[in-house]
């Protein structure tokens, strides 16, 4: 089968389109013919060596899968021929390829109205958002601020928080402020302004950016508030007493994907795909991803 792999850490030039053996599902797993694979910032971080793994080179790429079940090693879950989407477990990549093996507990039926490309944009980003909101215990009536609200995780965090009844503010570049309004943001904030966060203290901050953004987020929270950070651990230098701070690292969850799929099919959550590129352009997709200016997600089609 065709697969994008790399045999050393480095820039996007280390990616190669290679022929690899067909994976074989073990007990509790499904073999999926991959129709599309999502592209995430963690992909190029893994390629560069910032995400460790105990596997040897050559290594596969990617964690988001949408496709069709072609073999099953479990009596439960989807059957052969079913259209599904799911996420491989970090750090065991293997989505940028024609066939992938996933645990039955990591997949769900593909949302009816989504193409395979749209479905592949969902798992890792939407699960990160979902698990972040769970970790912060977001409930109706709370005020939530999402940094990077137009990005992959951010645009799902905005919509899933709204679905829970929260009031949502979100930061983005000027070109994306209209997009934030279209996906339901109550208060879009221009992240390029000198003082863009002139808002009342919020209950929860979801930080998809890190660095200075994480450092400045503490002062935006009310006493008893929660800061969820995604790209990096909490910087203890800036921790504020009375505010909870924690990092969330996403994990596969088929049941959560099923519930997210219901929200997508109901129209409560939309999936933004900036571009779909062929598998052969995986390096180009990662180069675009690395700019940090993607609206929603990039996807590879197979």
SEZASE-870095 format. One record per residue (C-alpha): residue number from 1; residue in three letters; x, y negated, z. Coordinates in pm, whole numbers. Example, Ala and Ser with C-alpha at 12.3 -4.5 7.8 and 13.67 -1.06 7.14 Angstrom:
BEGIN
@drenza->1; kelum->ALA; X->1230; Y->450; Z->780;
@drenza->2; kelum->SER; X->1367; Y->106; Z->714;
This chain:
BEGIN
@drenza->1; kelum->UNK; X->0; Y->0; Z->0;
@drenza->2; kelum->UNK; X->105; Y->-363; Z->-48;
@drenza->3; kelum->UNK; X->208; Y->-541; Z->272;
@drenza->4; kelum->UNK; X->380; Y->-865; Z->366;
@drenza->5; kelum->UNK; X->672; Y->-783; Z->595;
@drenza->6; kelum->UNK; X->997; Y->-938; Z->716;
@drenza->7; kelum->UNK; X->1328; Y->-779; Z->814;
@drenza->8; kelum->UNK; X->1482; Y->-1068; Z->1008;
@drenza->9; kelum->UNK; X->1360; Y->-1378; Z->1186;
@drenza->10; kelum->UNK; X->1372; Y->-1703; Z->994;
@drenza->11; kelum->UNK; X->1176; Y->-1947; Z->783;
@drenza->12; kelum->UNK; X->903; Y->-1850; Z->538;
@drenza->13; kelum->UNK; X->1162; Y->-1729; Z->286;
@drenza->14; kelum->UNK; X->1214; Y->-1409; Z->490;
@drenza->15; kelum->UNK; X->864; Y->-1287; Z->401;
@drenza->16; kelum->UNK; X->852; Y->-1013; Z->138;
@drenza->17; kelum->UNK; X->571; Y->-837; Z->-45;
@drenza->18; kelum->UNK; X->663; Y->-470; Z->0;
@drenza->19; kelum->UNK; X->521; Y->-120; Z->-41;
@drenza->20; kelum->UNK; X->449; Y->50; Z->292;
@drenza->21; kelum->UNK; X->300; Y->388; Z->395;
@drenza->22; kelum->UNK; X->-73; Y->400; Z->451;
@drenza->23; kelum->UNK; X->-147; Y->372; Z->827;
@drenza->24; kelum->UNK; X->-331; Y->664; Z->989;
@drenza->25; kelum->UNK; X->-594; Y->599; Z->1258;
@drenza->26; kelum->UNK; X->-544; Y->771; Z->1595;
@drenza->27; kelum->UNK; X->-824; Y->865; Z->1833;
@drenza->28; kelum->UNK; X->-1051; Y->566; Z->1896;
@drenza->29; kelum->UNK; X->-933; Y->378; Z->1589;
@drenza->30; kelum->UNK; X->-1065; Y->277; Z->1249;
@drenza->31; kelum->UNK; X->-886; Y->248; Z->915;
@drenza->32; kelum->UNK; X->-1000; Y->-69; Z->743;
@drenza->33; kelum->UNK; X->-948; Y->-171; Z->383;
@drenza->34; kelum->UNK; X->-849; Y->-533; Z->433;
@drenza->35; kelum->UNK; X->-1034; Y->-777; Z->209;
@drenza->36; kelum->UNK; X->-901; Y->-1091; Z->380;
@drenza->37; kelum->UNK; X->-658; Y->-1183; Z->657;
@drenza->38; kelum->UNK; X->-660; Y->-1500; Z->865;
@drenza->39; kelum->UNK; X->-352; Y->-1721; Z->901;
@drenza->40; kelum->UNK; X->-273; Y->-1863; Z->1247;
@drenza->41; kelum->UNK; X->12; Y->-2069; Z->1397;
@drenza->42; kelum->UNK; X->115; Y->-1763; Z->1599;
@drenza->43; kelum->UNK; X->197; Y->-1592; Z->1267;
@drenza->44; kelum->UNK; X->489; Y->-1820; Z->1182;
@drenza->45; kelum->UNK; X->596; Y->-1837; Z->1546;
@drenza->46; kelum->UNK; X->620; Y->-1457; Z->1538;
@drenza->47; kelum->UNK; X->816; Y->-1472; Z->1214;
@drenza->48; kelum->UNK; X->1058; Y->-1723; Z->1367;
@drenza->49; kelum->UNK; X->1112; Y->-1506; Z->1676;
@drenza->50; kelum->UNK; X->921; Y->-1711; Z->1932;
@drenza->51; kelum->UNK; X->680; Y->-1421; Z->1995;
@drenza->52; kelum->UNK; X->854; Y->-1106; Z->2112;
@drenza->53; kelum->UNK; X->774; Y->-747; Z->2019;
@drenza->54; kelum->UNK; X->915; Y->-406; Z->2106;
@drenza->55; kelum->UNK; X->886; Y->-284; Z->1746;
@drenza->56; kelum->UNK; X->1177; Y->-265; Z->1506;
@drenza->57; kelum->UNK; X->1219; Y->-436; Z->1171;
@drenza->58; kelum->UNK; X->1064; Y->-444; Z->921;
@drenza->59; kelum->UNK; X->767; Y->-605; Z->1092;
@drenza->60; kelum->UNK; X->419; Y->-671; Z->959;
@drenza->61; kelum->UNK; X->234; Y->-1002; Z->972;
@drenza->62; kelum->UNK; X->-100; Y->-1131; Z->1092;
@drenza->63; kelum->UNK; X->-375; Y->-1041; Z->1339;
@drenza->64; kelum->UNK; X->-709; Y->-1137; Z->1177;
@drenza->65; kelum->UNK; X->-880; Y->-876; Z->961;
@drenza->66; kelum->UNK; X->-1204; Y->-862; Z->765;
@drenza->67; kelum->UNK; X->-1283; Y->-564; Z->546;
@drenza->68; kelum->UNK; X->-1453; Y->-228; Z->503;
@drenza->69; kelum->UNK; X->-1417; Y->84; Z->717;
@drenza->70; kelum->UNK; X->-1268; Y->365; Z->504;
@drenza->71; kelum->UNK; X->-1190; Y->621; Z->777;
@drenza->72; kelum->UNK; X->-1272; Y->667; Z->1144;
@drenza->73; kelum->UNK; X->-1121; Y->869; Z->1427;
@drenza->74; kelum->UNK; X->-1402; Y->807; Z->1672;
@drenza->75; kelum->UNK; X->-1768; Y->915; Z->1690;
@drenza->76; kelum->UNK; X->-1864; Y->570; Z->1818;
@drenza->77; kelum->UNK; X->-1881; Y->233; Z->1650;
@drenza->78; kelum->UNK; X->-1884; Y->140; Z->1281;
@drenza->79; kelum->UNK; X->-1914; Y->408; Z->1015;
@drenza->80; kelum->UNK; X->-1732; Y->450; Z->685;
@drenza->81; kelum->UNK; X->-1856; Y->183; Z->447;
@drenza->82; kelum->UNK; X->-1946; Y->-70; Z->715;
@drenza->83; kelum->UNK; X->-1820; Y->-427; Z->676;
@drenza->84; kelum->UNK; X->-1637; Y->-541; Z->989;
@drenza->85; kelum->UNK; X->-1406; Y->-805; Z->1128;
@drenza->86; kelum->UNK; X->-1163; Y->-784; Z->1416;
@drenza->87; kelum->UNK; X->-829; Y->-867; Z->1573;
@drenza->88; kelum->UNK; X->-516; Y->-659; Z->1620;
@drenza->89; kelum->UNK; X->-355; Y->-676; Z->1966;
@drenza->90; kelum->UNK; X->-70; Y->-923; Z->2016;
@drenza->91; kelum->UNK; X->215; Y->-879; Z->1939;
@drenza->92; kelum->UNK; X->146; Y->-583; Z->1707;
@drenza->93; kelum->UNK; X->90; Y->-755; Z->1374;
@drenza->94; kelum->UNK; X->-37; Y->-586; Z->1059;
@drenza->95; kelum->UNK; X->-315; Y->-783; Z->889;
@drenza->96; kelum->UNK; X->-133; Y->-911; Z->578;
@drenza->97; kelum->UNK; X->-168; Y->-573; Z->409;
@drenza->98; kelum->UNK; X->-414; Y->-366; Z->211;
@drenza->99; kelum->UNK; X->-509; Y->-131; Z->496;
@drenza->100; kelum->UNK; X->-498; Y->-181; Z->873;
@drenza->101; kelum->UNK; X->-571; Y->28; Z->1180;
@drenza->102; kelum->UNK; X->-774; Y->-131; Z->1460;
@drenza->103; kelum->UNK; X->-921; Y->-2; Z->1782;
@drenza->104; kelum->UNK; X->-1296; Y->46; Z->1760;
@drenza->105; kelum->UNK; X->-1328; Y->-180; Z->2067;
@drenza->106; kelum->UNK; X->-1158; Y->-466; Z->1878;
@drenza->107; kelum->UNK; X->-1403; Y->-493; Z->1587;
@drenza->108; kelum->UNK; X->-1761; Y->-597; Z->1526;
@drenza->109; kelum->UNK; X->-1997; Y->-601; Z->1231;
@drenza->110; kelum->UNK; X->-1915; Y->-885; Z->995;
@drenza->111; kelum->UNK; X->-2162; Y->-1175; Z->1022;
@drenza->112; kelum->UNK; X->-2418; Y->-1133; Z->747;
@drenza->113; kelum->UNK; X->-2384; Y->-1473; Z->584;
@drenza->114; kelum->UNK; X->-2004; Y->-1487; Z->584;
@drenza->115; kelum->UNK; X->-1779; Y->-1387; Z->298;
@drenza->116; kelum->UNK; X->-1481; Y->-1169; Z->386;
@drenza->117; kelum->UNK; X->-1259; Y->-1477; Z->365;
@drenza->118; kelum->UNK; X->-1478; Y->-1670; Z->609;
@drenza->119; kelum->UNK; X->-1501; Y->-1371; Z->843;
@drenza->120; kelum->UNK; X->-1122; Y->-1332; Z->849;
@drenza->121; kelum->UNK; X->-1097; Y->-1691; Z->973;
@drenza->122; kelum->UNK; X->-1288; Y->-1608; Z->1290;
@drenza->123; kelum->UNK; X->-1137; Y->-1343; Z->1522;
@drenza->124; kelum->UNK; X->-819; Y->-1478; Z->1682;
@drenza->125; kelum->UNK; X->-924; Y->-1844; Z->1683;
@drenza->126; kelum->UNK; X->-1283; Y->-1793; Z->1795;
@drenza->127; kelum->UNK; X->-1183; Y->-1539; Z->2061;
@drenza->128; kelum->UNK; X->-921; Y->-1781; Z->2193;
@drenza->129; kelum->UNK; X->-1188; Y->-2049; Z->2221;
@drenza->130; kelum->UNK; X->-1440; Y->-1808; Z->2376;
@drenza->131; kelum->UNK; X->-1195; Y->-1676; Z->2634;
@drenza->132; kelum->UNK; X->-1079; Y->-2028; Z->2718;
@drenza->133; kelum->UNK; X->-1435; Y->-2139; Z->2789;
@drenza->134; kelum->UNK; X->-1489; Y->-1825; Z->2997;
@drenza->135; kelum->UNK; X->-1171; Y->-1893; Z->3195;
@drenza->136; kelum->UNK; X->-1291; Y->-2248; Z->3265;
@drenza->137; kelum->UNK; X->-1645; Y->-2121; Z->3345;
@drenza->138; kelum->UNK; X->-1803; Y->-2379; Z->3118;
@drenza->139; kelum->UNK; X->-2175; Y->-2419; Z->3180;
@drenza->140; kelum->UNK; X->-2458; Y->-2641; Z->3058;
@drenza->141; kelum->UNK; X->-2425; Y->-3007; Z->3147;
@drenza->142; kelum->UNK; X->-2048; Y->-3008; Z->3190;
@drenza->143; kelum->UNK; X->-1821; Y->-3248; Z->3007;
@drenza->144; kelum->UNK; X->-1554; Y->-3078; Z->2794;
@drenza->145; kelum->UNK; X->-1262; Y->-3236; Z->2607;
@drenza->146; kelum->UNK; X->-1104; Y->-3035; Z->2325;
@drenza->147; kelum->UNK; X->-764; Y->-3150; Z->2201;
@drenza->148; kelum->UNK; X->-716; Y->-3071; Z->1832;
@drenza->149; kelum->UNK; X->-1087; Y->-3032; Z->1773;
@drenza->150; kelum->UNK; X->-1059; Y->-2995; Z->1395;
@drenza->151; kelum->UNK; X->-810; Y->-2707; Z->1404;
@drenza->152; kelum->UNK; X->-872; Y->-2334; Z->1400;
@drenza->153; kelum->UNK; X->-924; Y->-2281; Z->1773;
@drenza->154; kelum->UNK; X->-1045; Y->-2636; Z->1827;
@drenza->155; kelum->UNK; X->-1340; Y->-2631; Z->1590;
@drenza->156; kelum->UNK; X->-1463; Y->-2307; Z->1745;
@drenza->157; kelum->UNK; X->-1410; Y->-2439; Z->2100;
@drenza->158; kelum->UNK; X->-1621; Y->-2745; Z->2018;
@drenza->159; kelum->UNK; X->-1911; Y->-2544; Z->1879;
@drenza->160; kelum->UNK; X->-1903; Y->-2269; Z->2139;
@drenza->161; kelum->UNK; X->-1899; Y->-2527; Z->2418;
@drenza->162; kelum->UNK; X->-2198; Y->-2698; Z->2258;
@drenza->163; kelum->UNK; X->-2373; Y->-2361; Z->2237;
@drenza->164; kelum->UNK; X->-2328; Y->-2332; Z->2615;
@drenza->165; kelum->UNK; X->-2495; Y->-2670; Z->2664;
@drenza->166; kelum->UNK; X->-2185; Y->-2877; Z->2734;
@drenza->167; kelum->UNK; X->-2125; Y->-3234; Z->2622;
@drenza->168; kelum->UNK; X->-1811; Y->-3236; Z->2411;
@drenza->169; kelum->UNK; X->-1543; Y->-3491; Z->2329;
@drenza->170; kelum->UNK; X->-1262; Y->-3395; Z->2093;
@drenza->171; kelum->UNK; X->-945; Y->-3547; Z->1952;
@drenza->172; kelum->UNK; X->-841; Y->-3538; Z->1587;
@drenza->173; kelum->UNK; X->-663; Y->-3741; Z->1322;
@drenza->174; kelum->UNK; X->-865; Y->-4024; Z->1163;
@drenza->175; kelum->UNK; X->-946; Y->-3818; Z->852;
@drenza->176; kelum->UNK; X->-1116; Y->-3553; Z->1066;
@drenza->177; kelum->UNK; X->-1337; Y->-3772; Z->1286;
@drenza->178; kelum->UNK; X->-1631; Y->-3735; Z->1048;
@drenza->179; kelum->UNK; X->-1581; Y->-3358; Z->1049;
@drenza->180; kelum->UNK; X->-1596; Y->-3359; Z->1430;
@drenza->181; kelum->UNK; X->-1931; Y->-3536; Z->1417;
@drenza->182; kelum->UNK; X->-2063; Y->-3283; Z->1166;
@drenza->183; kelum->UNK; X->-1983; Y->-2991; Z->1396;
@drenza->184; kelum->UNK; X->-2157; Y->-3156; Z->1691;
@drenza->185; kelum->UNK; X->-1891; Y->-3348; Z->1882;
@drenza->186; kelum->UNK; X->-2057; Y->-3611; Z->2102;
@drenza->187; kelum->UNK; X->-1749; Y->-3833; Z->2126;
@drenza->188; kelum->UNK; X->-1482; Y->-3803; Z->1853;
@drenza->189; kelum->UNK; X->-1149; Y->-3953; Z->1962;
@drenza->190; kelum->UNK; X->-873; Y->-4078; Z->1732;
@drenza->191; kelum->UNK; X->-555; Y->-3910; Z->1858;
@drenza->192; kelum->UNK; X->-337; Y->-4166; Z->1678;
@drenza->193; kelum->UNK; X->-456; Y->-4462; Z->1886;
@drenza->194; kelum->UNK; X->-243; Y->-4589; Z->2173;
@drenza->195; kelum->UNK; X->-520; Y->-4529; Z->2426;
@drenza->196; kelum->UNK; X->-756; Y->-4281; Z->2263;
@drenza->197; kelum->UNK; X->-881; Y->-4121; Z->2583;
@drenza->198; kelum->UNK; X->-1077; Y->-4406; Z->2736;
@drenza->199; kelum->UNK; X->-1350; Y->-4172; Z->2856;
@drenza->200; kelum->UNK; X->-1509; Y->-4079; Z->3184;
@drenza->201; kelum->UNK; X->-1329; Y->-3796; Z->3365;
@drenza->202; kelum->UNK; X->-1424; Y->-3457; Z->3227;
@drenza->203; kelum->UNK; X->-1485; Y->-3119; Z->3388;
@drenza->204; kelum->UNK; X->-1273; Y->-2916; Z->3144;
@drenza->205; kelum->UNK; X->-989; Y->-2984; Z->2902;
@drenza->206; kelum->UNK; X->-903; Y->-2728; Z->2632;
@drenza->207; kelum->UNK; X->-550; Y->-2811; Z->2514;
@drenza->208; kelum->UNK; X->-460; Y->-2657; Z->2179;
@drenza->209; kelum->UNK; X->-164; Y->-2891; Z->2126;
@drenza->210; kelum->UNK; X->74; Y->-2869; Z->2423;
@drenza->211; kelum->UNK; X->371; Y->-3088; Z->2512;
@drenza->212; kelum->UNK; X->280; Y->-3448; Z->2591;
@drenza->213; kelum->UNK; X->-86; Y->-3370; Z->2533;
@drenza->214; kelum->UNK; X->-83; Y->-3117; Z->2817;
@drenza->215; kelum->UNK; X->103; Y->-3360; Z->3041;
@drenza->216; kelum->UNK; X->-148; Y->-3641; Z->2983;
@drenza->217; kelum->UNK; X->-451; Y->-3415; Z->3024;
@drenza->218; kelum->UNK; X->-428; Y->-3388; Z->3401;
@drenza->219; kelum->UNK; X->-534; Y->-3751; Z->3448;
@drenza->220; kelum->UNK; X->-839; Y->-3698; Z->3228;
@drenza->221; kelum->UNK; X->-997; Y->-3444; Z->3465;
@drenza->222; kelum->UNK; X->-1223; Y->-3509; Z->3760;
@drenza->223; kelum->UNK; X->-1131; Y->-3358; Z->4100;
@drenza->224; kelum->UNK; X->-1212; Y->-2988; Z->4081;
@drenza->225; kelum->UNK; X->-1170; Y->-2986; Z->3703;
@drenza->226; kelum->UNK; X->-996; Y->-2722; Z->3491;
@drenza->227; kelum->UNK; X->-714; Y->-2758; Z->3237;
@drenza->228; kelum->UNK; X->-682; Y->-2469; Z->2993;
@drenza->229; kelum->UNK; X->-365; Y->-2474; Z->2784;
@drenza->230; kelum->UNK; X->-297; Y->-2244; Z->2490;
@drenza->231; kelum->UNK; X->38; Y->-2305; Z->2314;
@drenza->232; kelum->UNK; X->264; Y->-2295; Z->2620;
@drenza->233; kelum->UNK; X->266; Y->-2234; Z->2998;
@drenza->234; kelum->UNK; X->156; Y->-2498; Z->3247;
@drenza->235; kelum->UNK; X->426; Y->-2760; Z->3309;
@drenza->236; kelum->UNK; X->430; Y->-2762; Z->3688;
@drenza->237; kelum->UNK; X->602; Y->-3104; Z->3693;
@drenza->238; kelum->UNK; X->274; Y->-3273; Z->3604;
@drenza->239; kelum->UNK; X->28; Y->-3057; Z->3799;
@drenza->240; kelum->UNK; X->-228; Y->-3261; Z->3993;
@drenza->241; kelum->UNK; X->-361; Y->-3138; Z->4331;
@drenza->242; kelum->UNK; X->-726; Y->-3043; Z->4323;
@drenza->243; kelum->UNK; X->-723; Y->-2950; Z->3954;
@drenza->244; kelum->UNK; X->-691; Y->-2593; Z->3827;
@drenza->245; kelum->UNK; X->-450; Y->-2531; Z->3542;
@drenza->246; kelum->UNK; X->-397; Y->-2206; Z->3358;
@drenza->247; kelum->UNK; X->-281; Y->-2070; Z->3026;
@drenza->248; kelum->UNK; X->-501; Y->-1839; Z->2820;
@drenza->249; kelum->UNK; X->-353; Y->-1578; Z->2585;
@drenza->250; kelum->UNK; X->-609; Y->-1422; Z->2355;
@drenza->251; kelum->UNK; X->-694; Y->-1051; Z->2360;
@drenza->252; kelum->UNK; X->-905; Y->-844; Z->2116;
@drenza->253; kelum->UNK; X->-1270; Y->-813; Z->2217;
@drenza->254; kelum->UNK; X->-1524; Y->-658; Z->1984;
@drenza->255; kelum->UNK; X->-1819; Y->-733; Z->2211;
@drenza->256; kelum->UNK; X->-1732; Y->-1104; Z->2219;
@drenza->257; kelum->UNK; X->-1697; Y->-1097; Z->1839;
@drenza->258; kelum->UNK; X->-2045; Y->-945; Z->1818;
@drenza->259; kelum->UNK; X->-2186; Y->-1232; Z->2026;
@drenza->260; kelum->UNK; X->-1990; Y->-1491; Z->1829;
@drenza->261; kelum->UNK; X->-2125; Y->-1332; Z->1511;
@drenza->262; kelum->UNK; X->-2480; Y->-1378; Z->1638;
@drenza->263; kelum->UNK; X->-2411; Y->-1749; Z->1691;
@drenza->264; kelum->UNK; X->-2268; Y->-1773; Z->1339;
@drenza->265; kelum->UNK; X->-2568; Y->-1595; Z->1186;
@drenza->266; kelum->UNK; X->-2805; Y->-1822; Z->1381;
@drenza->267; kelum->UNK; X->-2637; Y->-2133; Z->1241;
@drenza->268; kelum->UNK; X->-2511; Y->-2250; Z->1581;
@drenza->269; kelum->UNK; X->-2147; Y->-2204; Z->1476;
@drenza->270; kelum->UNK; X->-1998; Y->-2276; Z->1134;
@drenza->271; kelum->UNK; X->-1666; Y->-2150; Z->1003;
@drenza->272; kelum->UNK; X->-1434; Y->-2401; Z->837;
@drenza->273; kelum->UNK; X->-1189; Y->-2259; Z->583;
@drenza->274; kelum->UNK; X->-953; Y->-2516; Z->432;
@drenza->275; kelum->UNK; X->-817; Y->-2285; Z->165;
@drenza->276; kelum->UNK; X->-799; Y->-1922; Z->52;
@drenza->277; kelum->UNK; X->-473; Y->-1806; Z->-102;
@drenza->278; kelum->UNK; X->-377; Y->-1467; Z->-251;
@drenza->279; kelum->UNK; X->-163; Y->-1229; Z->-45;
@drenza->280; kelum->UNK; X->132; Y->-1311; Z->-270;
@drenza->281; kelum->UNK; X->128; Y->-1668; Z->-135;
@drenza->282; kelum->UNK; X->163; Y->-1574; Z->233;
@drenza->283; kelum->UNK; X->481; Y->-1781; Z->263;
@drenza->284; kelum->UNK; X->304; Y->-2087; Z->121;
@drenza->285; kelum->UNK; X->14; Y->-2037; Z->362;
@drenza->286; kelum->UNK; X->247; Y->-2025; Z->661;
@drenza->287; kelum->UNK; X->432; Y->-2334; Z->539;
@drenza->288; kelum->UNK; X->101; Y->-2521; Z->525;
@drenza->289; kelum->UNK; X->2; Y->-2387; Z->868;
@drenza->290; kelum->UNK; X->327; Y->-2511; Z->1015;
@drenza->291; kelum->UNK; X->240; Y->-2872; Z->927;
@drenza->292; kelum->UNK; X->-25; Y->-2866; Z->1201;
@drenza->293; kelum->UNK; X->-271; Y->-3052; Z->981;
@drenza->294; kelum->UNK; X->-501; Y->-2767; Z->873;
@drenza->295; kelum->UNK; X->-874; Y->-2831; Z->913;
@drenza->296; kelum->UNK; X->-1021; Y->-2507; Z->1038;
@drenza->297; kelum->UNK; X->-833; Y->-2208; Z->899;
@drenza->298; kelum->UNK; X->-627; Y->-2077; Z->609;
@drenza->299; kelum->UNK; X->-701; Y->-1730; Z->477;
@drenza->300; kelum->UNK; X->-525; Y->-1476; Z->254;
@drenza->301; kelum->UNK; X->-738; Y->-1273; Z->13;
@drenza->302; kelum->UNK; X->-658; Y->-918; Z->-95;
